[in-house]
Amino acid sequence: MQKTILYFKLGKNLQVTTDQFHLIIDFEVKENMTDNNAVIPLADRILSKNKVFSWSFDKGYFSKENKELLALFIGSFIKECW
């Protein structure tokens, strides 16, 4: 008798943004959205409420467009980290 292995995914992708004290300041449950496509809506939400001096992303969030856009608000940090 052959075993059948079923693969399925539990849950959803969650994006969490924290401040320098590791307090959550934003979160989003992502459906059908890649990491690099989530940066612009995230920046809109965060920059409308907070002054950002530095920002760190995983490399999956990188795109040339994201770098150029965020450089307008956080210029020196973007150049150093990406």
C-alpha positions as CSV (number, residue, x, y, z in Angstrom):
1,M,0.0,0.0,0.0
2,Q,1.4,3.4,-1.0
3,K,1.0,6.4,1.3
4,T,-0.5,9.6,-0.2
5,I,1.1,12.7,1.1
6,L,-1.1,15.8,1.0
7,Y,0.6,19.2,1.2
8,F,-1.5,22.2,2.3
9,K,-0.8,25.6,3.8
10,L,-2.3,26.6,7.1
11,G,-2.8,30.3,7.7
12,K,-1.9,33.4,5.8
13,N,1.2,35.5,5.2
14,L,1.6,38.3,7.7
15,Q,3.7,41.4,7.4
16,V,4.6,43.1,10.7
17,T,6.4,46.5,11.0
18,T,8.0,47.4,14.3
19,D,9.7,50.5,15.7
20,Q,13.2,50.7,17.3
21,F,11.8,49.4,20.5
22,H,10.3,46.4,18.7
23,L,6.7,47.6,19.3
24,I,4.3,46.7,16.5
25,I,3.3,49.9,14.6
26,D,1.7,48.3,11.6
27,F,0.6,44.8,10.3
28,E,-1.1,43.4,7.2
29,V,-2.4,40.0,6.3
30,K,-1.2,39.6,2.7
31,E,-3.2,37.6,0.2
32,N,-1.9,37.2,-3.4
33,M,0.8,39.9,-2.9
34,T,4.5,39.5,-3.1
35,D,6.9,41.1,-0.6
36,N,8.2,43.7,-3.1
37,N,4.7,44.7,-4.1
38,A,3.8,45.4,-0.5
39,V,6.4,48.2,0.1
40,I,4.4,51.1,-1.5
41,P,1.2,50.5,0.4
42,L,3.2,50.0,3.6
43,A,5.2,53.2,3.1
44,D,1.9,55.1,2.5
45,R,0.5,53.9,5.8
46,I,3.7,54.3,7.9
47,L,4.9,57.6,6.5
48,S,1.5,59.2,6.9
49,K,1.6,58.6,10.6
50,N,5.3,58.5,11.6
51,K,8.6,60.2,10.9
52,V,11.0,57.5,9.7
53,F,14.7,58.0,10.1
54,S,15.8,54.5,9.0
55,W,14.1,51.5,7.6
56,S,15.2,47.9,7.2
57,F,13.6,45.3,4.8
58,D,14.4,41.7,4.0
59,K,15.9,41.3,0.5
60,G,12.6,39.9,-0.8
61,Y,11.2,43.4,-0.6
62,F,13.8,44.9,-2.9
63,S,13.0,46.4,-6.3
64,K,14.5,49.3,-8.1
65,E,11.2,51.2,-7.9
66,N,10.9,50.7,-4.2
67,K,14.5,51.9,-3.6
68,E,13.9,55.0,-5.7
69,L,10.6,55.9,-4.0
70,L,11.8,55.3,-0.4
71,A,15.0,57.3,-1.2
72,L,12.9,60.4,-1.5
73,F,11.9,60.0,2.1
74,I,14.9,58.2,3.7
75,G,17.7,58.9,1.2
76,S,20.9,57.9,2.9
77,F,19.5,54.8,4.6
78,I,18.2,53.3,1.4
79,K,21.5,53.7,-0.4
80,E,23.5,52.1,2.4
81,C,21.2,49.1,3.0
82,W,20.1,48.1,-0.5
